[in-house]
Amino acid sequence: MKRKYRWEIREANETAAAELAAALGLPPLIARLLAARGFRSAEEARTFLDAGAASFHDPFAMKGMAEAAERIRKAVRDGERIRVYGDYDADGVTSTALMIRLLRRFGADFDTYIPHRSQEGYGLNIGAIDKAIEAGTRLIVTVDNGISAVEQIAYARERGLDVVVTDHHEPPAILPEAIALVNPKQEDCPYPFKGLSGAGVAFKLAHALLGEADPTLADVAAIGTIADLMPLEGENRTLVKLGLERMAKQPSPGIRALAEACGTEHAKLSSGRIAFGLAPRLNAGGRLDRADGAVQLLVTESAEEAERLASRLDALNRERQQLVDETLEEAERMWLRRVEELGGRMPETIVLAGEGWNAGIAGLVASKLVERYYRPVLVLAYDAGAETCKGSARSIDGFDLHAALTEMAELMEHFGGHQAAAGLTIRIDRVPELEKRLCALAAEWISDEDWLPKRTADMVGSVSELSLETVSQLSRLEPYGQGNPTPRFVIREAAVSETKAIGKEGKHLRLVAEERGRRIEAVGFGMGEMAAALEKGASVDLFGELAVNEWNGSTRVQFMLQDWRHAALPVYDRRTEKMWLRSLVRLAEGEERLLVLCASHAAWSEALASTELEARGAIVARYGEWERMPEPLRSTVMGESAAAASDGGVASMPDGGTGSASSKGRLSEGLALALAGLPEQPDAARSLARLLGAGHPIEAVYVYAPEGNGAPASARRPAFPDREQFGRIYSLFRRQGSWIDAPDGFLRQASEATGWPLSVVRMAQEVFEELGFLTIDRSNVKVVASPARKELEQSQRYRKAKENAELMMLGRAETAELRAWIRRMAGARR
């Protein structure tokens, strides 16, 4: 089983952890976790843990804030008409709602405007400016947009309309000439925190106008921050913490109704429930309809109206989910056809444009394609007969999407966004060129390791540490979210006690693991098919989060499994399976590269005759043949050189045998090794040992018994004398003193007396001669009276005989012994 993620495990500075624990009275595990996340001073950690309104920065430290606040105050004083110009996503909706609450408090003359996503697109547009002028507007205040609206704001100035921009997106090289630009990401802005959302910037504007950071506005600002995936650190953490407290104790009618529509209680709202419950519903209005209903929901004082609006958004969200599923299915078919046209090669980026698709869900479809294929994705939508298309892009770690689009800005009519996500408008005939250049940049910028998604664990934890008390202690680090994720742990070298596929159709995995005598239950959603790969006794590393399982009156800690890997080379003993060849074919279906080594001619012939194994590119050989494979077949199987793989078919072996050659390329990704019967002779076992120890990327070993003997019983095992038994043979020799080595002489008597075969007794005689305990002159053997003390291991004959005996025992080894031998030959640790 391949890992889902590339693991990164933080390392805590133990000195810093100890100092944090002592200064703040923290439990050791919490102090270690904070130290692992980079906290060094007690003051820094205290600010993080006790985030409150007092920790907000001075809003006037933000460039343009003083000018923005003064222009809005003037408009309020003079009774000028203000128009709040928002955006249709959850961040824009909450920003707009915050400004409505704020301007109502001042008694301002104002209204709001949110452009239609598909009809107008993102940001200020000329038509909307004309409408504002017709409505008597004197001042436009943008929220969550405007930083790129150079031409539009220039047009507004020409028409005598002032514009104050509040935004948080990446500023372009040329900035608009507005009355004020408020964006902490401006190059020369001294504001110390750059990670605010659009709603966060609006909250800071309110802070400037009110003279204080008002917690009653923190609820909508918190939702915008979480929905826009802003890092929950610095001011964002404080803002979300205050917002969650507000929603729990004094929710607005709209937030209460929206929480109920999500099937949760307002008092139990968390960053996760907002991200996966409230935010999608607030977004749904702007994706499929106008966003005004979502804004009204957040500002209404009527419980009845709130319930109606929340119900409408919930229905739109269900419609949105269905539309996403349908578009995703169509987009994936389009992508797979594209890959097929390229001969199976997957381009570095996915760029898809579909007629009739809804641009409002393009980002959601792109995100799901990123999850499935893990590469940057751009999804574009256009109407029949249109010359341009609009869409959204999502990226992966290691590829700055905004920087990439900036490199080819001349291709697009408009674009904006940040490192991980962007939106754009482009002429349809320019999409192929955009795809070509994006692929070239991705190939250049993305490193090999970045093609596997990364998950970061905070620390390695023992099962004894991961308790209910630990879960309670971890609550001090909430709220969790972007930049402050739920703590993740790695449990190393845990022994699998139980595994079971659970849930409908066995889609999920339940696992019980044991480490140092302590057990923990783990659940992996969507991992049911992995149950077969986790045999009892397997040593595994587990990656996941802690949770509490409350059921039937009992409460216990549960490990929410996100990924796992074998801690040692996995060895699957399948010698009890009667239909061994059918099992081998199923194995070949799931493995990219498979080498089958056969112990007997019968098993080799049967496996070689399997057209199914050949069709799946499996290599079939006898023990020892892998060392004599010709190039490039040997490189294809073992991954030893860069030689090109064979184009398929059957390759001849030096002894006249054959092996089917795969066209799948080298085995840098790993090799599955299947043993169709264990070696029956020492030379074959030594060949297997050399294969295991040669450093090839062997991912797993599967052992079958084609002759139908199954797993052996220990009573059938041949034996080799231990130290005490060698001592007993030597005692017989000393009592005899001397003898003639003859077929029916003293050695046979010693064999009968000890119960060991004559060959073993003769081997012992040769060992004692080599050690100087005996002398042999032709057939005359004599015990040395006072020999020098020596260990048995000093005898080469002893070492060779012991090795041969162990190798002869291999075919009858029990599962634990077999695993131990294979892992020892391959190197104990993966």
C-alpha positions in Angstrom: 0.0 0.0 0.0 1.4 3.3 -1.1 1.5 6.2 1.4 -1.1 9.0 0.8 1.2 11.7 2.0 4.8 12.8 2.4 5.3 13.0 6.2 7.1 15.9 7.8 7.6 15.5 11.6 8.4 18.6 13.6 11.1 18.4 16.2 10.6 20.3 19.4 13.5 22.2 21.0 13.5 20.4 24.4 15.1 23.3 26.2 12.5 25.7 24.9 9.7 23.2 25.8 11.0 22.9 29.4 11.2 26.7 29.8 7.6 27.1 28.4 6.3 24.4 30.7 8.0 26.0 33.8 7.0 29.6 32.9 3.4 29.0 32.0 2.6 25.9 34.1 1.9 24.0 30.9 1.6 20.2 30.7 4.8 18.8 29.1 3.1 17.6 25.9 1.5 21.0 25.3 4.8 22.7 25.9 6.5 20.4 23.5 3.9 21.0 20.9 4.2 24.8 21.2 8.0 24.5 20.9 7.6 22.3 17.9 5.5 25.0 16.2 8.2 27.5 16.8 7.3 29.2 20.0 10.4 30.1 22.0 9.6 32.8 24.6 7.0 32.5 27.3 5.5 35.9 26.3 5.0 34.8 22.7 3.3 31.6 23.9 1.1 33.5 26.4 0.0 35.9 23.7 -1.0 33.0 21.6 -2.8 31.1 24.3 -4.6 34.1 25.9 -5.4 36.0 22.7 -7.9 38.8 23.4 -9.0 42.2 22.2 -6.0 43.9 23.8 -3.7 42.1 21.4 -5.0 43.9 18.3 -2.6 46.3 16.5 -3.2 50.0 16.0 -5.4 50.2 12.9 -3.8 53.4 11.9 -0.5 51.6 11.4 -2.0 50.3 8.2 -1.2 52.4 5.1 -4.2 54.4 3.9 -6.3 53.8 7.0 -6.2 57.4 8.2 -7.3 58.7 4.8 -10.0 56.1 4.5 -11.5 56.8 7.9 -11.5 60.5 7.4 -13.2 60.2 4.0 -15.9 58.0 5.5 -16.4 60.3 8.4 -16.8 63.2 6.0 -19.4 61.3 4.0 -21.4 60.6 7.2 -21.1 64.2 8.4 -22.2 65.6 5.1 -24.9 63.1 4.4 -23.3 61.9 1.3 -24.6 58.7 -0.3 -22.1 55.8 0.4 -22.2 52.5 -1.6 -20.5 49.5 -0.1 -19.2 47.4 -3.0 -18.6 43.9 -1.9 -17.9 40.4 -3.4 -20.0 37.3 -3.9 -18.0 34.8 -1.9 -18.2 34.3 1.9 -15.4 36.7 2.7 -17.0 39.4 0.6 -20.5 38.7 2.0 -19.3 38.9 5.6 -17.2 42.0 4.8 -20.3 43.7 3.4 -22.5 42.6 6.3 -19.9 44.1 8.7 -19.9 47.4 6.9 -23.8 47.5 7.0 -23.7 47.0 10.8 -21.0 49.7 11.1 -22.7 52.3 9.0 -26.1 51.7 10.5 -24.5 52.6 13.9 -23.3 55.9 12.4 -26.7 56.6 10.9 -25.1 56.9 7.5 -26.9 57.2 4.2 -25.7 54.1 2.3 -26.6 51.0 0.3 -24.7 48.0 -0.9 -23.9 46.4 -4.2 -22.5 42.9 -4.9 -21.8 42.1 -8.6 -23.3 39.0 -10.2 -20.6 36.3 -10.5 -21.4 35.1 -14.0 -22.9 38.3 -15.5 -20.4 40.8 -14.1 -17.5 38.9 -12.7 -15.2 39.8 -9.8 -14.5 43.3 -8.6 -15.5 46.8 -9.8 -16.9 47.2 -13.3 -17.8 50.2 -15.4 -21.5 49.3 -15.5 -21.7 49.1 -11.7 -20.0 52.5 -11.4 -22.6 54.0 -13.8 -25.4 52.5 -11.7 -23.8 54.0 -8.5 -23.7 57.5 -10.1 -27.3 57.2 -11.2 -28.3 56.3 -7.6 -26.6 59.5 -6.3 -23.6 57.8 -4.8 -20.7 60.1 -3.8 -18.4 57.5 -2.2 -17.8 53.9 -3.0 -16.1 51.8 -0.3 -14.9 48.4 -1.6 -14.6 45.4 0.6 -12.6 42.3 -0.4 -11.8 43.8 -3.8 -10.6 46.8 -5.6 -6.8 46.6 -5.4 -6.5 45.7 -9.1 -9.3 48.0 -10.4 -7.0 50.6 -12.0 -9.1 51.4 -15.0 -12.4 51.3 -13.2 -11.3 53.6 -10.4 -9.8 56.0 -13.0 -13.2 56.1 -14.7 -15.0 56.7 -11.3 -12.6 59.7 -10.7 -13.5 61.1 -14.1 -17.1 60.9 -13.2 -16.6 62.7 -9.9 -17.0 59.6 -7.7 -14.6 58.9 -4.9 -13.4 55.4 -4.1 -11.9 54.0 -0.9 -10.4 50.5 -1.4 -10.2 48.0 1.4 -8.8 44.7 0.2 -6.4 41.9 1.1 -5.5 40.4 -2.3 -2.0 40.6 -3.7 -1.4 44.2 -5.1 -0.4 44.4 -8.7 2.6 46.4 -9.9 0.4 49.4 -10.8 -2.1 50.5 -8.2 -5.3 52.4 -8.7 -5.5 56.1 -7.8 -8.2 55.8 -5.2 -8.8 58.3 -2.3 -7.3 55.6 0.0 -5.9 52.1 -0.5 -6.2 50.0 2.6 -4.4 46.7 2.2 -1.7 45.4 4.5 0.0 43.6 1.6 1.0 46.9 0.0 4.8 46.8 -0.4 5.4 49.9 1.8 2.7 49.2 4.4 4.2 49.0 7.8 1.3 47.1 9.4 2.8 44.1 11.3 0.2 41.5 10.3 -0.3 40.7 6.6 -2.6 37.7 6.8 -6.0 39.5 7.2 -9.0 38.4 5.1 -11.2 41.0 3.4 -13.5 40.8 6.4 -10.5 41.3 8.7 -9.5 44.5 6.9 -13.1 45.7 7.2 -12.9 44.9 10.9 -9.8 47.0 11.2 -11.5 49.9 9.4 -14.3 49.6 12.0 -11.6 49.6 14.7 -10.3 52.9 13.3 -13.8 54.5 13.0 -15.0 53.3 16.4 -11.8 53.8 18.3 -11.8 50.2 19.6 -11.9 46.7 18.4 -15.6 45.9 18.8 -16.2 42.2 19.6 -19.9 42.5 18.4 -18.5 42.7 14.9 -16.1 39.8 15.3 -18.7 37.1 14.4 -18.9 38.0 10.7 -15.2 38.8 10.5 -14.4 35.4 12.0 -16.6 33.6 9.4 -14.9 35.5 6.6 -11.5 34.7 7.9 -12.2 31.0 8.2 -14.1 30.8 4.9 -11.2 32.5 3.0 -8.6 30.1 4.5 -6.6 32.8 6.2 -4.0 31.6 8.7 -5.3 31.4 12.2 -2.4 33.2 13.8 -1.7 36.7 15.0 -4.7 38.9 14.8 -6.7 36.3 12.9 -6.5 33.9 15.8 -7.8 36.7 18.2 -10.5 37.6 15.8 -11.8 34.1 15.3 -11.6 33.4 19.0 -13.7 36.4 19.8 -16.0 35.7 17.0 -16.7 32.1 18.2 -17.3 33.3 21.7 -19.8 35.8 20.3 -21.6 33.2 18.2 -21.8 30.8 21.2 -23.2 33.4 23.7 -25.0 36.0 21.6 -25.6 34.8 18.1 -27.3 37.0 15.6 -30.6 35.6 14.3 -29.0 34.9 11.0 -26.1 32.9 12.4 -28.4 31.0 14.7 -30.6 30.0 11.8 -27.7 29.1 9.5 -26.2 26.9 12.2 -29.5 25.1 12.6 -29.7 24.6 8.8 -26.3 22.9 9.0 -27.6 20.6 11.7 -25.5 22.0 14.6 -26.1 24.2 17.6 -24.7 27.7 17.6 -23.0 27.0 20.9 -21.0 24.2 19.3 -19.8 26.2 16.3 -16.1 25.7 15.7 -13.7 26.8 12.9 -14.3 23.3 11.3 -18.1 23.6 11.4 -17.9 27.1 9.9 -15.5 26.0 7.1 -17.6 22.9 6.1 -21.1 24.1 7.1 -21.7 27.8 7.3 -19.2 29.0 4.7 -20.4 26.7 1.8 -24.0 27.9 2.4 -23.0 31.6 2.4 -21.0 30.9 -0.8 -23.9 29.1 -2.4 -25.9 32.3 -3.0 -23.2 34.0 -5.0 -22.4 30.8 -6.9 -25.9 30.0 -8.2 -27.8 33.3 -7.7 -27.1 36.7 -6.2 -25.2 37.0 -2.9 -27.6 39.6 -1.5 -29.7 37.0 0.4 -26.6 35.9 2.3 -25.7 39.5 3.2 -29.3 40.1 4.4 -29.2 36.9 6.5 -26.2 38.2 8.5 -27.7 41.6 9.2 -31.4 40.8 9.8 -32.9 41.3 13.3 -35.9 39.1 12.4 -35.7 35.4 13.4 -38.5 34.6 10.9 -36.7 36.3 8.0 -33.4 34.6 9.1 -35.0 31.2 9.1 -36.4 31.8 5.6 -33.1 33.1 4.2 -31.1 30.3 5.8 -33.5 27.7 4.3 -33.0 29.3 0.9 -29.2 29.1 1.2 -29.4 25.5 2.4 -31.5 24.6 -0.7 -29.0 26.4 -3.0 -26.1 24.6 -1.3 -27.7 21.2 -2.1 -28.3 22.3 -5.7 -24.7 23.5 -5.8 -23.4 20.1 -4.5 -25.3 18.3 -7.2 -24.0 20.7 -9.9 -20.4 20.2 -8.6 -20.7 16.5 -8.8 -22.1 16.6 -12.4 -19.4 19.1 -13.6 -16.7 17.2 -11.8 -17.7 14.0 -13.6 -17.7 15.7 -17.0 -14.4 17.5 -16.3 -12.7 14.3 -15.2 -13.8 12.5 -18.3 -12.4 15.4 -20.4 -9.1 15.2 -18.5 -8.7 11.4 -18.9 -9.4 11.7 -22.6 -6.6 14.3 -22.7 -4.2 12.0 -20.9 -5.1 9.1 -23.2 -4.4 11.4 -26.2 -1.0 12.0 -24.8 -0.3 8.3 -24.5 -0.9 8.1 -20.8 1.4 11.0 -19.9 -0.1 13.3 -17.3 0.6 17.0 -18.0 2.0 19.0 -15.1 -1.2 21.1 -14.8 -4.8 20.4 -15.5 -6.5 23.1 -17.7 -10.1 22.4 -18.7 -12.7 24.6 -20.3 -16.3 23.5 -20.6 -19.2 25.0 -22.5 -22.2 25.5 -20.3 -20.4 25.0 -17.1 -21.2 27.3 -14.2 -18.3 29.6 -13.5 -19.5 30.0 -9.9 -18.5 26.4 -9.0 -15.3 26.3 -11.0 -13.1 26.7 -7.9 -14.9 23.9 -6.1 -14.4 21.5 -9.1 -10.8 22.6 -9.3 -10.2 21.8 -5.7 -11.7 18.3 -6.0 -9.4 17.7 -9.0 -6.4 18.8 -7.0 -7.4 16.3 -4.3 -7.6 13.5 -6.8 -4.6 14.2 -9.0 -2.5 16.5 -6.9 -1.4 19.0 -9.5 -2.3 22.7 -10.2 -5.8 22.9 -11.7 -7.6 25.6 -13.8 -11.3 25.1 -14.6 -12.9 27.6 -17.0 -16.5 28.0 -18.1 -18.0 29.7 -21.2 -21.3 30.0 -23.0 -22.1 28.9 -26.5 -20.8 31.5 -29.0 -18.8 33.4 -26.4 -15.2 34.6 -27.1 -14.1 34.6 -23.5 -14.3 32.2 -20.5 -14.1 32.7 -16.8 -12.9 30.4 -14.1 -10.9 29.6 -11.1 -7.5 27.9 -10.3 -6.2 26.0 -7.3 -2.6 25.1 -6.7 -0.4 22.7 -4.7 2.6 23.3 -2.4 5.6 24.5 -4.3 3.7 26.3 -7.1 2.8 30.0 -6.6 -0.3 30.4 -8.7 -0.4 34.2 -8.6 3.3 34.4 -9.6 2.7 32.0 -12.4 -0.2 33.9 -13.8 1.7 37.1 -13.5 4.4 35.6 -15.8 1.8 35.4 -18.5 -0.5 38.3 -17.6 -0.7 39.4 -21.3 -2.7 36.3 -22.1 -5.6 37.2 -19.8 -8.2 39.9 -19.8 -8.1 39.9 -16.0 -6.8 37.8 -13.1 -6.3 38.0 -9.4 -5.7 35.9 -6.3 -2.9 34.6 -4.3 -0.4 31.7 -4.1 -2.9 28.9 -3.7 -6.0 30.2 -5.5 -6.9 32.6 -8.3 -9.6 33.7 -10.6 -9.3 34.9 -14.2 -11.0 35.8 -17.5 -9.3 34.8 -20.8 -10.1 34.6 -24.5 -11.0 31.0 -25.4 -8.5 30.9 -28.2 -5.7 31.7 -25.7 -6.4 28.8 -23.4 -4.1 26.3 -25.2 -1.2 28.7 -24.9 -2.0 29.3 -21.2 -2.0 25.6 -20.6 1.4 25.2 -22.4 3.1 27.9 -20.4 1.6 26.8 -17.1 2.8 23.3 -17.7 6.3 24.6 -18.5 6.4 26.7 -15.3 5.1 23.8 -13.2 7.8 21.5 -14.6 10.4 24.1 -13.7 9.2 25.2 -10.3 7.8 22.1 -8.7 10.4 19.8 -7.2 10.1 16.0 -7.3 9.1 15.7 -3.7 6.4 18.3 -4.1 4.4 16.0 -6.4 3.4 14.1 -3.3 1.1 16.0 -0.9 2.8 16.9 2.4 1.3 16.5 5.9 3.0 17.8 8.9 2.9 16.1 12.3 3.7 18.0 15.4 5.5 15.3 17.2 6.0 11.6 17.7 3.7 10.5 20.6 3.5 7.3 22.6 0.1 5.6 23.1 0.4 6.3 26.8 0.6 10.1 26.1 -2.4 10.2 23.8 -5.1 10.1 26.4 -8.5 11.7 27.2 -6.5 14.2 29.4 -4.4 15.1 26.4 -7.4 15.8 24.3 -8.7 18.1 27.1 -5.3 19.9 27.3 -5.2 20.4 23.5 -8.3 22.5 23.7 -6.1 25.4 24.9 -4.7 25.6 21.4 -8.1 26.2 19.7 -9.4 27.6 17.5 -7.8 25.4 14.8 -7.7 26.2 11.1 -5.3 27.4 8.4 -1.9 28.2 10.0 -2.9 26.7 13.3 -4.0 23.2 12.3 -5.4 20.5 14.6 -2.4 18.8 16.2 -1.3 15.7 14.4 0.8 12.9 15.9 2.8 10.0 14.7 2.8 6.7 16.7 5.9 4.7 15.7 6.3 0.9 15.5 2.9 0.0 16.9 1.9 -3.6 16.6 -1.4 -4.3 14.8 -3.8 -6.2 17.2 -7.1 -6.1 15.2 -8.3 -4.8 11.9 -11.7 -4.6 10.4 -13.4 -2.9 7.5 -16.5 -1.1 8.9 -19.4 1.0 7.7 -21.5 0.7 4.6 -19.8 -1.6 2.1 -16.7 -1.7 4.4 -15.5 1.7 3.3 -13.8 2.6 6.6 -11.1 1.0 8.7 -11.1 0.2 12.3 -7.7 -0.7 13.7 -6.4 -1.5 17.2 -2.7 -1.0 17.7 -0.5 -1.7 20.7 2.7 0.1 21.7 4.6 -0.7 24.9 1.7 -2.7 26.3 -0.8 0.1 25.8 -3.6 -0.1 23.2 -5.4 2.6 21.1 -8.2 2.4 18.7 -7.8 4.1 15.3 -10.4 4.8 12.6 -9.5 5.7 9.0 -12.4 7.0 6.9 -12.3 5.7 3.3 -9.5 3.3 4.2 -11.6 0.1 4.4 -9.7 -1.6 1.5 -6.5 -1.3 3.5 -7.6 -3.8 6.2 -6.2 -6.7 4.1 -2.8 -5.0 4.1 -2.7 -4.8 7.9 -2.2 -8.3 9.2 -2.1 -9.0 12.9 1.3 -8.5 14.3 2.4 -6.1 11.5 4.6 -3.2 12.8 3.3 0.1 11.6 3.7 3.9 12.0 0.4 5.7 12.3 -0.3 9.3 11.4 -3.4 11.2 12.6 -5.3 13.3 15.1 -6.9 12.7 18.5 -10.6 12.6 19.0 -13.1 11.5 21.7 -15.5 8.6 21.0 -18.7 8.8 23.1 -20.9 5.7 22.7 -23.2 3.7 24.8 -22.3 5.6 28.0 -18.5 5.2 27.6 -15.9 7.8 26.6 -12.6 6.9 25.2 -9.8 8.4 23.1 -9.7 7.6 19.4 -7.0 8.1 16.9 -8.3 9.5 13.6 -6.1 7.9 11.1 -5.0 9.9 8.1 -2.1 7.8 6.8 0.0 4.8 7.8 3.1 3.0 6.7 4.9 -0.2 7.5 7.6 0.3 10.1 9.4 -2.7 8.7 9.3 -4.5 5.4 5.8 -6.0 5.2 5.9 -9.8 4.8 2.5 -11.4 4.1 2.3 -15.2 4.8 -0.3 -16.6 2.4 0.8 -20.2 2.5 -2.6 -21.3 3.7 -4.3 -20.0 0.5 -5.3 -23.0 -1.7 -5.9 -21.0 -4.9 -2.4 -19.5 -4.8 -2.2 -18.6 -8.5 -5.6 -16.8 -8.5 -4.4 -14.8 -5.4 -1.1 -14.0 -7.3 -3.1 -12.6 -10.2 -5.1 -10.4 -7.8 -1.9 -9.2 -6.4 -0.5 -8.3 -9.8 -3.7 -6.3 -10.5 -2.9 -4.0 -7.5 0.9 -3.8 -7.9 2.6 -1.7 -10.6 5.6 -4.1 -10.7 5.8 -7.7 -9.5 8.6 -10.2 -9.5 7.5 -13.8 -8.9 10.2 -16.3 -7.7 9.3 -20.0 -7.9 10.8 -22.8 -5.8 9.8 -25.7 -8.0 9.7 -26.4 -11.7 5.9 -27.1 -11.4 5.1 -23.8 -9.8 7.3 -22.0 -12.3 5.6 -23.7 -15.2 2.1 -22.9 -13.9 2.9 -19.3 -13.2 4.6 -18.8 -16.5 1.6 -20.3 -18.4 -0.7 -17.7 -16.8 -1.7 -15.2 -19.5 -3.2 -12.9 -16.8 0.1 -12.6 -15.0 1.8 -11.9 -18.3 -0.8 -9.3 -19.3 -0.2 -7.5 -16.0 3.5 -7.3 -16.6 4.6 -9.7 -13.9 8.1 -11.2 -14.1 8.2 -14.9 -13.5 11.6 -16.7 -12.7 13.2 -19.5 -10.7 15.3 -18.7 -7.6 18.7 -17.4 -8.8 17.5 -16.4 -12.2 17.1 -12.8 -11.3 20.9 -12.6 -11.0 21.3 -13.9 -14.6 18.6 -11.7 -16.2 19.8 -9.9 -19.3 19.7 -6.1 -19.6 17.4 -4.2 -20.0 15.0 -6.8 -18.4 17.1 -6.9 -15.2 17.0 -3.1 -14.9 13.3 -3.1 -15.5 12.7 -5.5 -12.7 15.3 -4.4 -10.2 15.6 -0.7 -11.0 19.4 -0.8 -11.1 20.2 1.3 -14.1 18.6 3.9 -16.4 18.4 1.4 -19.3 15.1 1.6 -21.1 12.5 -1.0 -20.3 11.6 -3.7 -22.8 8.6 -3.0 -24.9 6.8 -6.0 -23.4 6.4 -9.6 -24.4 8.4 -12.5 -23.2 12.2 -12.4 -22.5 14.4 -15.5 -22.5 16.3 -16.5 -19.5 19.9 -17.9 -19.7 18.8 -21.4 -18.8 16.1 -21.5 -21.4 13.4 -20.1 -19.1 11.2 -17.1 -19.8 9.9 -14.2 -18.0 7.3 -11.7 -19.1 8.8 -8.2 -19.4 6.8 -5.2 -18.3 6.5 -2.0 -20.3 5.9 0.0 -17.2 9.4 1.2 -16.8 11.9 1.1 -13.9 11.1 0.2 -10.4 12.1 3.4 -8.6 8.6 3.5 -7.1 9.1 0.0 -5.6 8.8 -3.7 -6.3 6.4 -6.3 -4.9 8.2 -9.7 -4.5 6.1 -12.9 -4.5 7.6 -16.2 -3.4 5.8 -19.1 -5.0 7.2 -21.6 -2.5 10.2 -21.0 -0.2 13.7 -22.1 -1.2 14.4 -25.8 -0.8 18.2 -25.7 -1.1 20.8 -23.4 0.6 22.0 -22.0 -2.7 18.4 -20.8 -3.6 18.0 -19.3 -0.2 21.3 -17.5 -0.5 20.2 -16.1 -3.8 17.0 -14.8 -2.2 19.1 -13.3 0.6 21.3 -11.5 -1.9 18.2 -10.1 -3.6 16.7 -8.9 -0.4 20.0 -7.3 0.7 21.0 -5.7 -2.6 19.2 -2.4 -1.9 16.5 -2.8 -4.5 13.2 -0.9 -3.7 11.3 -3.9 -2.5 8.0 -2.6 -1.0 6.5 -5.9 0.2 7.0 -9.7 0.2 4.2 -12.2 -0.3 4.8 -15.9 0.4 2.7 -18.7 -1.1 2.8 -22.5 -0.9 2.0 -23.9 -4.4 2.5 -27.5 -3.3 -0.3 -27.0 -0.8 1.6 -27.7 2.4 0.5 -24.5 4.0 2.1 -22.9 7.1 4.3 -25.5 8.8 4.0 -26.8 12.3 7.0 -26.4 14.5 7.2 -30.2 15.1 8.2 -30.7 11.5 11.1 -28.3 11.7 14.7 -29.7 11.3 17.0 -28.6 14.0 20.6 -27.5 14.6 22.4 -28.2 17.9 22.6 -25.4 20.3 25.6 -24.7 22.5 24.5 -27.1 25.2 24.0 -29.9 22.7 27.4 -29.3 21.2 28.7 -29.6 24.8 27.0 -33.0 25.3 28.6 -34.3 22.1 32.0 -33.1 23.2 31.6 -34.8 26.6 31.0 -38.1 24.8 34.2 -37.5 22.8 36.3 -36.7 25.9 35.1 -39.9 27.7 35.9 -42.0 24.6 39.4 -40.3 24.3 40.2 -41.7 20.9 38.5 -43.7 18.1 38.7 -44.7 14.5 36.3 -42.8 12.2 34.5 -45.7 10.5 30.9 -46.0 9.2 29.7 -48.2 12.1 32.2 -47.1 14.7 32.1 -44.8 17.7 30.4 -41.8 15.8 27.3 -44.0 15.1 27.2 -44.8 18.8 27.4 -41.1 19.6 24.6 -40.4 17.2 22.4 -43.0 18.8 23.2 -41.7 22.3 22.5 -38.0 21.5 19.6 -38.5 19.0 21.4 -36.4 16.4 21.9 -37.7 12.8 25.3 -39.2 12.0 26.0 -36.2 9.6 25.5 -33.8 12.5 27.8 -35.7 14.8 30.5 -35.9 12.0 30.0 -32.1 11.5 30.6 -31.6 15.2 33.8 -33.7 15.0 35.1 -31.4 12.2 34.2 -28.3 14.2 36.1 -29.5 17.3 39.1 -30.4 15.1 39.2 -26.9 13.6 39.0 -25.4 17.1 42.0 -27.6 18.3 39.9 -29.8 20.6 40.6 -32.9 18.5 43.4 -34.2 16.2 42.7 -36.3 13.2 45.4 -38.4 11.5 43.8 -40.1 8.6 41.0 -42.1 10.3 42.5 -41.9 13.8 40.8 -39.3 16.0 42.2 -38.2 19.4 40.9 -35.8 22.0 43.4 -33.0 23.0 44.0 -33.2 26.7 44.1 -29.5 27.6 43.0 -27.4 24.5 42.9 -23.6 24.5 39.4 -22.2 25.2 37.6 -21.1 22.1 34.1 -20.2 21.1 32.1 -22.2 18.6 31.7 -19.1 16.3 35.5 -19.1 15.8 35.0 -22.2 13.6 34.3 -21.5 9.9 32.9 -25.0 9.6 30.4 -24.3 12.5 29.3 -21.0 10.9 28.8 -22.6 7.5 26.9 -25.5 8.9 24.7 -23.3 11.0 23.9 -21.1 8.1 23.1 -24.1 5.9 20.8 -25.5 8.6 19.0 -22.2 8.9 18.5 -22.0 5.2 17.2 -25.5 5.0 14.8 -24.6 7.8 13.5 -21.6 5.9 11.0 -23.6 3.9 9.4 -24.8 7.1 9.7 -21.6 9.1 6.7 -20.3 11.0 5.4 -16.9 10.2 7.2 -14.9 12.9 10.6 -16.6 12.0 10.0 -16.1 8.3 9.3 -12.4 8.7 12.3 -12.0 11.0 14.7 -13.7 8.5 13.4 -11.7 5.5 13.6 -8.4 7.4 17.1 -9.2 8.6 18.3 -9.9 5.1 16.6 -6.7 3.8 17.7 -4.5 6.7 15.4 -4.3 9.7 14.2 -0.7 9.3 12.3 0.5 6.2 
